[in-house]
Amino acid sequence: MAKLLETNRMDELKQFGKALMQYKSYKERQEHLIKSLDHLSYYFPEVYSQILREIKKREIESNDPNKITKWLNISTSKTYYVQLHEALMLVNNNNTMAKEQYTTSIKHMLCQTIEKNTNIEFVIKICDLIEKSSHLQTIYENLKHLIHQVKQLNGNKFNTRMDSQTENMTGHFDSLNIEGYQTFQQQPIPVWPTMIQPNNLKQHGLPHFNLECFGYENFEMKATANQYPNFSVTQTLPNLTIVNQEMDGAVMKWLHYLKLHKYQWFFNSLSYLEIEFIDEDNIEGFITKVNKNSITKGAQKKICVSTKALRDRQSKLNNLLMVLDLEVTPVELCELITYMRDILHYPIPNKNCVVGDQIQKDIVLIMDKILDHLMEKLSATRYLVSNSLLGSSINKYMECTFLIAGNQIFMKDQVEKILLFRQIIEYKVNHMPRNFM
């Protein structure tokens, strides 16, 4: 009898879920859900309160690393997959520890599914949730190669069932000829006519990577080529320089910031890509190519350190975007803003060097995220002092906004966003007790 009642309750819940899903728009679905909850809270307040408490309890447990560990190890029952699916829906976006636990468990689950070809239906459901949920993107990026393999298994399983049904149909299509059909060929990525393409890149090749899987527990990305090409005097393009790329003005400001402006003659004879690739192994070759004056060993070392920062800029910006999604301490925030202030003095390649404006977009997004952290910390501060850590961070942030607004490489809409960020922080600072004297 009890089992029959439980089955009836499950059927009623399924019918309720299906009834909601019949409404195509989110707004309609939300309206009917609100009416149902209002009805439940009014006529069955005890049930409503119990449901609410249970949902809150499950959300807490889904974000508690200690409680997660207790059930994550049981990966064989149907209940495990249902609980994991719900936990992934409830985990907070900034809960790094919980996400790491889920990532490890899901990785093990995916590998088992690939190896044994079992529980595909449940695993596919979890894979779909990970792909569609924005707060699970870090998990998806780490496991997308395994997710694709599982989905391929599911596709193969479906194809096996269909093969027997379509076996007798293939003969009808053997003689089918589609006129005008041309074999698709992948088009090259568009580049500007003045895009830097040194000849020696063809000989040495750009760095490429090979993803090697060492069992199920370790995935390692290994560089299988030289990191940067070894330029030589005869292999570089002598006619392509930052002058005809219209980058000499940006480079000159950068050199003044580094106090290396007396070596402008050296940089004006190179292309932007060549400047990026300067390191301790090839700088003598570049100096020989220019063949004008010498550069002191101390200046050479400083140039190499600065060009490395130029090469690493994009990866650093990508890292900042991830870090700023988490909680950062006042010290860490000040260090991040200090790096941004420094890197904004570095030249940003224009359309003659690269296609697109990804660096500019990343910088604006980082400034937006930093603003959120500053506003949060200002809200928790009763009295602002100029020489405090927070005061220093605000001053450096304001410097960053001036550097961006004064850089013509940024688009008009990007500058307008930065100016809005500056106004927001100025308004907040001007309406709280402070000592900036």
N, C-alpha and C positions, 0 to 999 in steps of 0.2 A: 504493500500500500504506500509506504513512504517513498519507495523508488518510483512508483507511478506518479505521485504528487511532484516529485523532483523533476521528472521528465516533462510534466505539464508546465511547470514553472519555466523550464528552459525553452520550451516551445513558445511560451508567451513572450519571453524576452527576445527571442529571435524574430517573432512577428513584429514586436515593437521597433526593433532595429531596422527591419526591412521597410516598415511603414515610414520611418524617418528618412531612409535613403531614397524613397520614391520622390521626395521633393528635390528637384534638380539644383535649385540655388541654395547657397549657404544661408541666406537670409530667411527663406521660407522654413528651412529645416530648424534654424535657431528659434524662430517664433513658435513652432509647434513643440519644440523641446521645452521651452520656457513655460508654455501652458501646461504641459504634462507635469513638470516639476512643481509648479504652483499648486496644481491639483493634489499632488502627492504630499506636499508640505502642509496643506490645509486639512485634508481628510485623514491623512496617515502621518502625523508629525513625528511619531516615534520611529517609524520606518525611515522617514526622510533623514532624521538626525543620525540614525545608525548608518545609512548609506554614506552620508557626508563624512562621518568619523572614519569609516572604513577607507574611503578614497584618500583622505588626508594621511591615514596610517600607511597606506600602500605607497604614497608619494615619498614619505619619510624613509621607509624601508628601501625603496628603490634608489635612494641617494646616500644611504648609510653603508660605507665599504665593509664594515664588520658584519652587518646583516646580509649583505649581498653574498659574501663568501660562503655562508651556511647553506644556501640552496643552489649556488652556481655549479657546485661539483656534481650534483645529481642531474646528469644530462641524458637520461634514457627514457624517462616517462613523458607522456603527453603533457602532464602538468608543467613540466620544466619549460617547454616551448611556449605555452600560454603565459606563464609567469614572466619569461624573458621578454616576450613581445610587449606585455604591459609595462614592464620595468623600463624598457627602452623609450616608451612613450612618456614616462613620468620623470626620467632623469633630467636634471637641470643642465643647461648648456655650459655653465662654468664649473661643473663638478668634474674636474680632471681625473681625480683618483677613481671615482666610480666608472668613468668612461674607459679608463685603462683596464679595469677589471672586466668590464663587458667586452672590450676588444679582445682580450686574451681568451675569454671563454668562447666568444663567437668564432674566433679563429680556429680553436680546437674543434668546435662543432662543424664548421665548414669543411675542415680537412677530413674529419670522420665521414661526413656525407659523401665527399668526393671519393674516398677510399672504399667505403662499403656500399655506396649507392642506396642508402636508407634514409627514411624520414624526409624525403625530398619535399613533400607537400608542406610540412611545417616549416622547414628551413627557407623555402621560397617565400613564404609569408613574412618571415623576419627580414629577409633580404630586401623585399619590396618596401618595407617600412623604413629600413636604413637608407635606401636610395631616395625616398620621397621626403624624409624629415630633415629640415635645415639644421636642427640642433644636433643631428647625428652625422654631420658631414665629415668630421675628423675620423670617426669610425669607418665611414665609407671609403675615405681616401686611403686608409691603411689596409683595407681588406677588399678593395674593389676587384683585384685580380682573382681572388678566391670566389667572390660573389658571381663574377662572370662565368667561372668554371662550373659552379653549381647550376646556374641558369642554363648553361649549355647542356649539362646532364639532363635537366628537365626537358629541354627541347629535343634532345636525342630520344628520350623516352617517349615523347609525344610522336616523334617521327616514326619510331618503330611500330607504334600502333597504327599509324596512317599508311605505312608502306604496303601492308596487305590489302588495303582498300583501294589503293591507287595503282597497284601492280599492273592491272589489265588496261589502264588508261594511257600508259606512256606511248604506246604504238601510234596513237592518233596524233601525237605532236612531233613525231620524228621528222616529218617533211615540212613542218611549219617554218616559213621564211618571212621575216619582218623586213620590209624594204626600208632603206635609209638608216638601218641600225649601224652604229659605229662603236667599236670597242672603246670603252671609257678609259681614259688615261688621266692619271692624277696631274693636276696643274701645279706648277711651282708656286710657292708663296710669293705674292707680289712684293717687289722691292722698288725703291726709287732709283732712277738712273744713276744717281751719284752714290748709291749705297756702297760702302767699302767692301771690296772683295779682293784682298791681296792674293797674288798668284800662288804664294807659298802655302795658302790654306788648301789648295787643291792637291799639293804634293804631300803635305803632312796630315791633312784632314783635321776637321774640328773634333773636339772630344766627344766620344759617344759612350753610352753606358749599357751595361748588360745586367739584367736582373737575374740573380742566381738564387735559387731556393735551396737552403740547407735544412732539409727536413721540414717539419711543420713549425718549428719554434723560432727560426731565424730567417729573415729575409734581408739581403744585403745588396745595396746598389754599389757596383764597382766601376770605376773608370777604367776602360780598357785601351785608352789611347793617351798620348801625351796631353797634358792639361792645356797648354797653350803652344801655338806654333812657334818655331824658332825662326825669326825673321833674319834675312840676310840682305846685304846691300843690293844684290842683283834681282832678288825675288819680290821686293816691295814695289808698290806703284808710286813712282817718283812724282807724278803729276797730281796725285790726290792728296790734298793737305787740308788741315782745318780752315785754312784761308778760303779756298774755293768751296768748302763745305759750310762756310759762314758760321764757323764755331770759334773763330779766333778771339772774338770779344768775350765770350763766356769763359774760355780757357785763360785769357789774360786776367780776368777778375779772380779766378781760382788761384792763379799763380801769385797774385798780390796777397791773397788771403794766406797762402802758404809761405810768403816771403821768398818766393823763388822766381819773381818776375824778371830778374836779370837774365834768366834762361828762356825768355820768350822766343828767341831766335831758334832754339832747339825744337820747341813744340810746334812752331809755325811751319816747320818743314815735314811734319808727320800728319797722318790722317788720324781721325778720332779713334778708330779701331786699333791702330798701332800704339797710340798713347795708352789705351786700356791694357794692352798686352806687355807693356814695359815691365821687366822684372830684373833681378840681379844677374840673371844668366844672359840676357840679350841687350842690356842697356848700352854696353860698349859698342855693339854692332850698330845701334841706332846713332850713336854719337859719330861713329866712323862714316855712316851714310850721309849725315848732315855735313860733316867735314868742314866745320867753321872754327869753332873754339873748343876748348876742353871744359869739362865740368868736374868740380872737386869731388873726391870720394864721399865726403859728408853730404853734399848736395845730391849725389847719385842715390845714396841710401834713402834720403828723404823723398826723392822722386819715386823710388820703388815702393816705399810704404804708402804713399798717396795714391799711386796707380792701382795698388792692390785694393785699397778702400773703394776705388772707383769700380773695379771688377766685382767686388763683393756686395756692392750697394743693393742690387735687386734681391739677392738672397736675404740680406739683412732686413730689407723692407718687408719681405714676405714673413720673416720671423716675427717682426714687430706686430704685424697684423694679427698673428695668432696669440702672442703674449698679451696684447691689449684686450683680448676677449676674456682674460682671466683677471683675478684680483692682483693688483700690484701695490707694493709698499710705497710710501712717499720717497724713499731713497731710490727705488727702482724707477719710479716715474720721472724723477729728476734726471737720472742717467739716460733714460730714453729720450727725453726732450733735449738734453745736451747733445746726444748723437744726431738728432734731427737738425738742430741748429748748425752743427758742423757740416753735415752732408749736404745741406742746402746751399753751401758755398761751392760745391762741386758742380762742374758743367753737366747739364742734362742734354743728351743728344737730340738734335732737331730732326726734321723730316728728311734731311739729306744724309742722315746716318742710320736711322731706324724707321720702321713703319709703325705708326700708332703712337700713343702717349700713355703707355702703361705705367711708367714711372710717375708721371704727374698724377694719374688717378690714384695710385697707391699712396702717394704723399698726402693728398687731400683726405683720403679715407683715414689714414693714420692720425692726421690732425683732428679729425672729427672724433675719433676714439679717445685721443688724449684729452680733448675738451670734456668729454663725459667724465673721465677720471678726475679732472681738476674741479669740475662743478660738484662732484660727489664729496671731494675732500674739503672744498670751501664750505659746503653745507654743514659739515661736521666741525667747522672751526668757528670759534666765537670771536677771535681777535687776530687780524692778519698783520704780520710784521714783515717788512721788506727783506730783512736779512735772514729770515727763516727759510727752511727748506722749501716750503710751499710758496713763499714769496719769490724765491729764486726761480722756482719752476715756472711761475706765472710770467716773470720777466723774460725768461728764455723763450717761452711759448709766444709771447708778443713779438720777440725778435724774429721768430720763425714766420709769423704772419707777414711782417714787413719784407722779409726776404722773398717770400712767394709772390706777394703783390707786386714787387718790383722786378720780377723775372718775366720777361716777355714770352718765355717758352710755355707758360701756363695759359690755358684758354680763358676767355672772358667769364664763362660760367664758373670755372674753377676758382678764379680770383674772387668772384662775388661770394662764393661760399666761404672762402677764407676770411674775407672782410666781415661777413656775418658772424663767424666764430669769434673774431676779435671783439665785435660789438657786444656779444653775449658775455664774454669774460670781463670786459670793461664795466658793463652794467652791474654784474655781480659784485665786482671788487668795489665799485663806487658806492654801493649800498650796504656796506658792512664796515664795522669798526676796523681801522687799520692804522699802521704807522709806516708810511713809505717815505719818510723824511730822511 
